[in-house]
C-alpha cells in the first residue's frame, strides 16, 4: 500500500500529541511499558534502528513510509500478514525527539487503521548508565473487527511492546529486554 495515499488524511482521534504528556487522555485503553534494553552508550545505534523503521521490520511488520526516517508529518503504513488477511495500519508521525540522552517518536492513527489513538517509542540514556525504552499508547477500537476482537487487540498491543523492546535490545547489542 502506497503511504503517499494518506498524505492528506487527518488523524482519527482528537488528542494528537498526547503521548508527550505524563498522563494519557481519558476514554482510551492505556499502555505504558518501560524496558531496560542495554547500556546508555548504545543510544545512537538503537535510535538509528528505531527512527529508520528497522525495529518495526524486525517484528515482521512491513513498513512503507514517505520518509526514510521518522520525521513529523511522515506517513508510515505498517502491514502484518499476507494476502487478503493482512492488516494495514496507516499512521502519521506526530512528534520526534533526537537529543543527547534521548531519541524517539510517536505516530497517530489515520483512516483505515484498526485502532484510533497514538503510540510513542522513546529511548533514554539513564543516569545509571542504562538504556531505557518506553512504549506508551492510548487506543480504542477504530474498525468493526477491532471492536469485536478488542480484548485480543489489547493483549496483542502488550505483546508487541515487548517485541519492540527485544528488537531495540538486539540493535543496542544486548540480549533479552527486561521490563523495568
Secondary structure, DSSP 8 states (H G I E B T S, - for coil): --GGGGTT--BSSS-TTGGGSSS--TTSEEEEEEEEEEEGGGHHHHHHHHHTTHHHHHTT---EESSSS--TT-EEEEEESSGGG-EEEEEEEEEEEE-SSEEEEEEEEBTT-SEEEEEEEEEEE-TTSEEEEEEEEEEEE-SHHHHHTHHHHHHHHHHHHHHHHHHHHHHHT-SS-EE-
